[in-house]
Amino acid sequence: MKHFTQFESKKLADSLIEKALAYKSHPRMEAAKGLGKKIGCIFLNPSLRTRASTQIAALNLGMDPIVMNMDKEGWALEMKEGAIMNKGTVEHIKDAAGVLGSYFDILAIRAFPSLTNKQEDIEDFIFNQFIKYSGVPVISLESAIRHPLQSLADMVTIHENVGQIKKPKVVLTWAPHIKAIPHAVANSFAEWAIGCGHDLTITHPEGYNLDPMFTQGAKIELDQQKALEGADFVYVKNWSAYNDYGKIVTTDNSWMLTEKHFKHAKKAKVMHCLPVRRNIEISDEILDGTRSLVQEQANNRIYAAQSVISHILG
Ligand code: CP
């Protein structure tokens, strides 16, 4: 069974990117491909882009999308195997996942990490429970450790903007934030950028190293200014500490991306998955200026999702 949970191969990534670009030119070119089929988009956490873009993608293929906001509309789910359910939880994940699997042809799940139980988060426990018990193909709408639909849209965006550059220098830079933020976007972006053959440098303050499982093949440079030298694309993202799991170790605002960071990367484009904290992570002048690709990335979320759903439909 095909699931879409992470980067698998350059061959598959290239074919998904190519198909996404074809759908971008002709969104309704396979408007009957999913007729009669239903996709259940199950959100255990909030979303704007992922929620809307996945539904539009499904509609473009003739599928019927149904969205459930489990955090507000579903029963409180019990996750523990063998739990005696005499407290707040009403329904066990294995029962809920089994039922949802019987209603839908494809399930798409968003399940953020706790940022308190590192082991459970690394194992992507909640997301994998849906794979285990639903019995249908599952698409990640962002799990505890990865956000592959976002990364695919990011790769499409780089592809569209790379011009004649053969191996673009891509810099993933940490940015400050007021909240403890998951690692999923940063992990996934690293995994896809490396897998797609880009020259990736990751820069962050001391204490913010990502899980090496996702960063093998990237250069790590703790001096942000040095890291940014000669960059073609700068991907800005906050994440909480990984070793001191889920903690905010610094809020040093010199890491906020402003125009003065581009002294030695004059032509660099700036990317962010959104939502972005303006003038905390990135300055207004960057987000509202010509370097910014953030709207294009968000638009590409539709075609990335359409490419993935189409791939699963076969
Ligand atoms: N980038 C992204 O996943 O946005 P949402 O959280 O709004 O879906």
Boltz pocket constraint, residues with backbone or C-beta under 6 A from the ligand:
constraints:
  - pocket:
      binder: B
      contacts: [[A, 46], [A, 47], [A, 48], [A, 49], [A, 50], [A, 51], [A, 141], [A, 142], [A, 150], [A, 273], [A, 274], [A, 275]]
      max_distance: 6.0
